[in-house]
Amino acid sequence: MTDLPTHDRPLPPRRDVDSLVFVNTGDGKGKSTAAFGMLMRAAARGWPSCVVQFMKSGRWRVGEAESARRLGVDWFTHGDGFTWESDDLDRSAGIAREAWRLADRVLTSGEYRLVVLDEVTYPLTYGWLDAETVVARIRERAASTNVICTGRNAHASLVDLADTVTEMRNVKHAHATGVRARRGIDY
Amino acid sequence: MTDLPTHDRPLPPRRDVDSLVFVNTGDGKGKSTAAFGMLMRAAARGWPSCVVQFMKSGRWRVGEAESARRLGVDWFTHGDGFTWESDDLDRSAGIAREAWRLADRVLTSGEYRLVVLDEVTYPLTYGWLDAETVVARIRERAASTNVICTGRNAHASLVDLADTVTEMRNVKHAHATGVRARRGIDY
């Protein structure tokens, strides 16, 4: 019982790859959360793994970051390992560009078996980062480095590049009935 | 930047609840994995949390279970905390029924703030468990116990009961191009 799709037709010939690219997109819950769940699996296997946060999510990632660090995962977020350029007028764009400089380094260094580019789709959508450059650098990453990209509205060329793409679709959400975000659940 | 849906209309009046029910369903990846990511958040908050596995997933959950235990999460799976009734002729149905006896206890005891009923939808689909009983017992759970149910084809009454339902939709999957399940990634 796994998440692998079922097939009526025979499986295609076996293909061996060194690493995979995943995209978790859509308007529903679970895009980043599923990536963090994959970190649990990777950590149990002793894989060197890291998360690079592209958006200033404030309190929303505190819990995950703490548990990830307890599992030995490196977690890079604004104010924590990032240098800050004071002449970046647009703070969010600056954070995203700084995150990308770090991501570019960890994608090519080969030191990580799993790299989570958390909410990387937004800076592409907003034009803070050049989508073709980001996609090209992910394609040219170290051979053994698996990558998970999360965020709504994944860019078409990122979807093309990815081996596995999942859309998290919001069927219904407690928020719409007046329940506010909750500590321990939402952050 | 969160997974909360955006609204063009004003938010509904604030509603306070003691706990929530989540359903992660659909044919795509990430249903259970997102639930395990939520365990990371809950663990960081010091919430007593547990997982009850309803299907014999074999090697597929070994990594998650190990990391979860390192985070202090109780993980109940066949052969590990379950008693086994030798006169259960159908092994999978027997596992599911045993899991339900345990789940029913942890849902009502109030000792857990978060309970993951992993792959609980399948025994409902296969008729090994009575869906209305399961849904009723989730509704009557301890007030402070949040519940996450995972699995494809969530039963309509489970969807009705849930506060938040996400469909993980398979857009594309490496498996379809011949890539086999991989240690560290799929299990």
Interface residues (C-beta under 8 A of the other chain):
Chain A: M1 T2 D3 L4 P5 H7 L11 P12 P13 R14 R15 D16 V17 L20 F22 V23 N24 T25 G26 D27 G28 K29 G30 K31 S32 T33 A34 A35 F36 G37 M38 L39 M40 R41 A42 A43 A44 R45 W47 M55 K56 S57 W60 V62 G63 E64 A65 E66 S67 A68 R70 L71 R113 L114 E119 Y122 N146 V159 A162 D163 T164 V165 T166 E167 M168 R169 N170 V171 K172 H173 A174 H175 A176 T177 G178 V179 R180 A181 R182 R183 G184 I185 D186 Y187
Chain B: M1 T2 D3 L4 P5 H7 L11 P12 P13 R14 R15 D16 V17 L20 F22 V23 N24 T25 G26 D27 G28 K29 G30 K31 S32 T33 A34 A35 F36 G37 M38 L39 M40 R41 A42 A43 A44 R45 W47 M55 K56 S57 W60 V62 G63 E64 A65 E66 S67 A68 R70 L71 R113 L114 E119 Y122 N146 V159 A162 D163 T164 V165 T166 E167 M168 R169 N170 V171 K172 H173 A174 H175 A176 T177 G178 V179 R180 A181 R182 R183 G184 I185 D186 Y187
